[in-house]
């Protein structure tokens, strides 16, 4: 189960990440009519003298993982740019090349990009420009199109050189409000002022711009006085933090990341001013049915009174007095519930803020992020300078190895103490263990975290099982796959992959192995966030389309939708049966854990932004939870786990005013949890339809 579920997770994650480009197997381009590539695409004219060149170091989660080099050469009356881009992400090479021919004003004449843009996805596209129009190639197919008056050729977040040339073109052609891009799409480029960044001890002032439209959300770019790109902070094709830093600017990486987070939050704060709702000091939600998140019976015709961000009364209209002057919110025919939690978030771009709130998630646990980015975002939201849910943070650490992620290494006791102390001092609540941490260092992290009052969550690292990790001090487990590993008889090292899959498929919950595992988790009060929704996405194909079980894929921003719905054909019958069987077994495992009393908390690990939280809750009902229990897995249970149950998790007097208004009864049908119409966070009320639309999603 471990291997196959890991594979499912990779597939599902990769499917979401590709934005603004059409991806497919690398293949030579051919003209749709003649079967031959257009003449201009067959070869690049010999280049003349080099007029510009440069190199960027490529980073993922601030860890250097590769480089991009470019050369611009004179080519008659034109310029010829060649770009080599390559990084290695957790043991997988991701190479890409691009060529770009342009006028001296960077107006496109020809563009081609080929290779990989993530561990799992490839790209092979080209554009040819003539006086009469354009030809665009996606894989083998060429199509003709009209030539926009102003446009640029670019395909996604990489290479960074193309973003630099695009901004130069934009600035030299009147800085249009919207710039068409080919092969597809359009971008918005916005100057965002100047930043002073400390580079090797010296203050350097750079111009900051944002770009929207290449990926879902905003990218931040910094330029020097000569219009050279100094740094780009963006998201790669797996939705992970990605940075390209020009040689000479590496020491400013952390500041670039922090500025990007702060500026993004500021931009969203401006957007929030146009979203209808209420900032009234005192308000009363009147007439709805109150499902307060405790085990109490629903209260029809209820009133919830909020004052200065706190719930001061909640109960039947007959017993709750509405203060004079309170703004009233009519909730007749609707249902009032606690704000939801997503306990496995990676808040990797600021657009997640409105999306979480739109989905009704008023608190999320970020399970590993860039230190500078996530602290800047958290602090902006907490201070009212940004738009998003309350953030609880888990600081990620990893050991050295080819699969290592990020820059927080714990290979020694001293490193373990350093990183735990750093995260603790920055007000992180937890430590997050990643996949290359060794057992001794896991224990060092847990000991220091517990000494400081923090808890420890995470993966079960390679070479360790859940028994060992929990005995070493790990309090919580991310992903159900790691629980499955200890619920069947051990599979010998070196056994065929099929043997491991069969062992997982044949887990018997009455077996000694399964009973031992469940009893161990109960005895150690281990918390599990299963992330079932991301595994389910890995079962999708053209015969089992994602929209049939996750309709949210049809409401996401256009940059995301194509990748989410563009699934492959069904696998061979035997493989399909195994994939579906492994997923169904994972659902059954969650049901068995819940029945035994293991705390289950709802988390999505991103997947389909916002909507996967609903799907996670729905899957818990499939696993045997009652609708209320499934809702509690996203309300009071995580609040209790994070030691915030006196403040959050239910709609009761004295608690923070975090709640949602739902258009239909989720206790009658759990699918009604998707009908969140209004969200209140810290006493501020928003219309969720407008939150969805603020970042390009459809309200319905």
Secondary structure, 3 states (H helix, E strand, C coil): CHHHHHHHHHHHHHHHHCCCCCCCCCCCCECCCCCCCCHHHHCCCCCCCEEEEEEEEEEECCEEEEEEEEEEEEECCEEEEEEEEEEEECCEEEEEEEEEEEECCCCEEEEEEEEECCCCCEEEEEEEEECCEEEEEECCEEEEECCCCCEEECCCCCCHHHHHHHHHHHHHCCCCCCEEEECCCEEEEEEEEEEEEEECCEEEEEEEEEEECCCCCEEEEEECCCCCEEEEEEECCCCCEEEEEECCCHHHHHHHHHHHHHHHHHHHHHHHCCCCEECCCEEEEECCEECCCCCCCCECCEEEEEECCEEEEEEECCCCCCCCCCEEEECCCCEEEECEEEEEECCCCCCHHHHHHHCCEEEEEECCCCHHHHHHHHHHHHCCCCCCCEEEEEEEEECCCCCCCCCCECCCHHHHHHHHHHHHHCCCCEEEECCCCCHHHHHHHHHHHHHCCCEEEECCCCCCCHHHHHHCCCCEEECCHHHHCCCCCCCCCCCCHHHHHHHHHCCCCCCHHHHHHHHHHHHCCCEEECCHHHHHHCCCECCECHHHHCHHHHCCCHHHHHHHHCCCCCCCHHHHHHHHHHHHHHHHHHHHHHHHCCCECCCCCCCCCCHHHHHHHHHHHHCCCCHHHHHHCCCHHHHHHCCCCCCCCCCCCCCECCEEEECCCCCCCHHHHHCEEEEEECCEEEEHHHHHHHCCCCCC
